[in-house]
Amino acid sequence: MNLIGHNYISYKTLGHINANTLIGSHLPDFVPFLPSSVLNFKEVHENHQELLNFIAKNYPSFIDIPLSMMCHSVEFGADEYNKDIETWLLENNKDLKNKIARMITKASNISYETAYGPRLHNYLWCGIDFYLIKNNPENITDKFAEELKNINYPETAEILADFYKKGPKDIENNLRDHFTIINFETFRNEKSFTIFWSKFLSSLQEGDSLDINKGINLLEFIYETFESKWKNILEKTENKVGEKTKRFIINERRRVSF
């Protein structure tokens, strides 16, 4: 799942949106999408329960950060289903998989092997982002866009630095670097989302370069080809994540007050 999808799953699981749910939804993407990240893979992808306990005890008003990270994660969240999108959409249709991989190759600078293999699911999940932009359920993308301006970078960085034992300024710079490539229209406009997506991909080890116009056509093709499936996939992911995360939250609230 990608940018808007992760924010949406966090919202549907926790029942609200604020600057901290945005931050928590995005932090796991620092690795591998932010080369300057001072946080490593384990810290942003696997450390959520420890962070939850720490923030519940010391900074309870920021509890939505670790909870939203959990909604993103493999253990509790949407990342468990990263590769499932290929089965859900393609259903062993090798010709269609081949066609989309070749379209990715023509729109970018990556090899066919990379497009067919590790990058395919990333592009397929963009269909969810386009679905949310086009349909905007509950005016959700407008709410995401508005919350961008409420992020408190210095205070958030101090809290994360306290837990991770990193320099506050380094973490603040990471937060600003990540959210600099996101603007209000990223959540509401297909072209702005594609521009974000191209910048996001360029940070990967392969140094992806995506042509914006070809990228828009590619993502529109993916969205339109599977248009009848997005709502179901979103609901399926929402239900799976909600069941696991809510069960964990209920159990944790018996042990830790937040």
C-alpha positions in Angstrom: 0.0 0.0 0.0 1.1 3.6 -0.7 0.8 7.1 0.6 -3.0 7.8 0.7 -3.9 4.2 1.3 -1.9 3.9 4.5 -3.4 7.2 5.8 -6.9 5.9 5.0 -6.3 2.5 6.7 -5.0 4.3 9.8 -8.1 6.6 9.8 -10.6 3.7 9.4 -8.8 1.7 12.2 -8.4 4.5 14.7 -11.5 6.4 13.8 -9.9 9.9 13.5 -7.3 11.9 11.6 -4.7 14.3 12.9 -1.1 15.3 12.3 0.2 12.4 14.4 -1.8 9.8 12.4 -0.1 11.2 9.3 3.3 11.1 10.8 2.8 7.5 12.1 1.5 6.4 8.7 4.6 7.8 7.0 7.4 6.9 9.3 7.8 3.3 8.1 8.4 4.6 4.6 11.6 6.3 5.8 13.3 3.0 5.0 13.8 2.5 2.1 12.3 5.7 0.6 14.4 8.3 2.5 18.2 7.7 1.9 19.1 10.3 4.6 17.1 8.5 7.3 18.9 8.3 10.7 16.4 5.5 11.6 17.0 2.0 10.4 14.6 -0.7 9.1 14.1 -2.3 12.5 13.4 1.0 14.2 10.6 2.0 11.9 9.2 -1.3 10.9 9.5 -3.6 14.0 9.7 -1.4 17.1 6.1 -0.3 17.5 5.1 -1.9 20.8 8.2 -0.5 22.6 7.5 2.9 21.1 3.8 2.6 22.1 4.7 1.8 25.7 7.2 4.7 25.8 4.9 7.3 24.4 1.9 6.1 26.5 4.0 6.7 29.6 5.8 9.9 28.6 4.0 11.6 25.8 0.4 10.3 25.8 -1.0 13.0 23.5 1.3 11.6 20.8 0.0 8.0 21.1 -1.4 8.2 17.5 2.1 8.0 16.1 2.9 4.4 17.2 -0.7 3.3 16.6 -0.6 4.6 13.0 2.8 2.9 12.5 1.2 -0.3 13.6 -1.6 0.2 11.0 1.2 0.4 8.4 3.3 -2.5 9.6 3.7 -6.1 8.5 2.8 -7.5 11.9 -0.4 -5.6 12.5 -1.1 -3.6 9.4 -1.4 -3.2 5.6 2.1 -4.2 4.7 1.3 -7.8 5.4 -0.7 -7.7 2.2 1.9 -5.9 0.0 2.4 -8.8 -2.5 -1.2 -10.1 -2.2 -2.3 -7.2 -4.5 -0.8 -9.1 -7.5 -3.0 -12.1 -6.8 -6.1 -10.1 -6.0 -5.9 -8.1 -9.2 -4.0 -10.3 -11.8 -5.4 -13.7 -10.8 -2.5 -15.5 -12.6 -3.1 -13.5 -15.8 0.5 -13.5 -17.0 -0.3 -11.6 -20.2 -1.7 -8.7 -18.2 1.1 -8.8 -15.7 3.6 -8.7 -18.6 1.8 -5.8 -20.2 1.8 -3.7 -17.1 5.5 -4.5 -16.5 6.4 -3.3 -20.0 4.3 -0.2 -19.4 6.3 0.5 -16.2 9.6 0.0 -18.1 8.5 2.4 -20.9 7.4 5.0 -18.4 10.6 4.8 -16.3 14.2 3.8 -16.4 14.1 0.5 -14.6 14.6 -2.9 -16.2 11.8 -5.2 -17.2 12.9 -7.7 -14.6 12.6 -5.1 -11.8 9.3 -3.9 -13.2 7.9 -7.5 -13.4 9.3 -8.4 -10.0 9.9 -6.2 -7.0 8.3 -3.0 -8.3 5.1 -4.3 -9.7 3.1 -4.4 -6.4 4.2 -0.8 -5.7 2.5 0.4 -8.9 -0.5 -1.8 -8.5 -1.2 -0.3 -5.1 -1.3 3.2 -6.7 -4.7 2.2 -8.0 -5.9 2.5 -4.4 -4.5 6.1 -4.2 -6.2 7.0 -7.5 -9.5 5.4 -6.2 -9.3 7.5 -3.1 -8.5 10.7 -5.0 -11.3 10.2 -7.5 -14.0 9.1 -5.0 -12.8 11.0 -1.9 -15.0 9.0 0.6 -16.0 11.1 3.6 -14.0 14.0 2.1 -11.0 12.1 3.4 -8.4 13.4 1.1 -9.3 17.0 1.9 -8.9 16.2 5.6 -5.5 14.6 5.0 -4.4 17.6 3.1 -5.5 20.0 5.8 -3.7 18.1 8.5 -0.3 18.5 6.8 -0.1 22.1 8.1 -0.6 21.0 11.7 2.5 18.8 11.9 4.8 20.1 14.7 8.2 19.1 13.4 10.4 20.2 16.4 8.2 18.7 19.1 7.7 15.5 17.2 11.4 15.2 16.5 12.2 15.7 20.2 9.9 12.9 21.2 11.2 10.4 18.6 14.8 11.4 19.4 14.1 10.7 23.1 13.0 7.1 22.3 15.4 6.3 19.5 18.4 8.0 21.1 19.1 10.1 17.9 19.8 13.7 17.4 16.5 15.7 17.4 17.7 17.9 14.6 18.5 14.9 12.4 15.0 13.5 12.9 13.4 16.9 12.3 15.3 17.2 9.1 14.2 13.7 8.0 10.6 14.6 8.8 10.8 17.8 6.8 12.6 16.1 3.9 9.9 13.5 3.6 6.9 15.9 3.9 8.5 18.5 1.6 7.7 16.3 -1.4 4.0 16.1 -0.3 1.6 19.1 -0.7 -2.1 19.6 -0.4 -2.8 18.6 -4.0 -0.9 15.3 -3.6 -3.9 14.0 -1.8 -6.5 15.4 -4.2 -5.0 15.5 -7.7 -3.8 12.6 -9.9 -1.0 14.6 -11.5 0.3 15.9 -8.1 0.2 12.4 -6.7 2.2 11.1 -9.7 4.8 13.9 -9.2 5.1 12.8 -5.6 5.3 9.2 -6.7 8.1 9.9 -9.1 10.1 11.7 -6.4 9.4 8.9 -3.9 10.7 6.3 -6.3 13.8 8.2 -7.2 15.1 7.6 -3.6 15.2 3.9 -4.1 18.5 2.0 -4.6 17.7 1.5 -8.3 17.3 5.3 -8.7 14.0 5.1 -10.5 13.1 7.9 -12.9 9.5 8.2 -13.9 8.2 10.4 -16.8 5.2 12.3 -15.3 2.9 12.2 -18.4 3.7 8.5 -19.1 3.3 7.8 -15.3 -0.1 9.4 -15.2 -1.2 7.3 -18.2 0.2 4.2 -16.6 -1.5 4.8 -13.3 -4.8 5.6 -15.0 -4.5 2.4 -16.9 -4.0 0.4 -13.7 -6.9 2.2 -12.0 -9.3 1.7 -15.0 -8.3 -1.9 -15.7 -9.3 -2.9 -12.2 -11.8 -0.2 -11.4 -14.4 -2.7 -10.2 -12.0 -4.2 -7.6 -10.6 -1.2 -5.7 -13.5 -0.7 -3.2 -13.5 -4.4 -2.3 -9.7 -4.5 -1.9 -9.8 -1.4 0.3 -12.5 -2.9 2.5 -10.7 -6.2 2.7 -7.5 -4.6 3.9 -9.4 -2.3 6.2 -11.2 -5.2 7.8 -8.0 -7.4 8.2 -6.0 -4.5 9.7 -8.8 -3.3 11.9 -9.4 -6.8 13.4 -5.7 -7.3 14.3 -4.9 -3.8 15.4 -8.1 -3.1 17.4 -7.7 -6.5 19.2 -4.1 -5.4 20.2 -5.2 -1.9 21.3 -7.9 -3.4 23.5 -5.4 -5.7 25.2 -2.8 -3.0 25.5 -5.3 -0.6 27.2 -5.9 -3.2 29.9 -2.1 -3.0 30.6 -1.1 0.5 29.6 -3.3 3.6 30.0 -3.7 5.7 26.9 
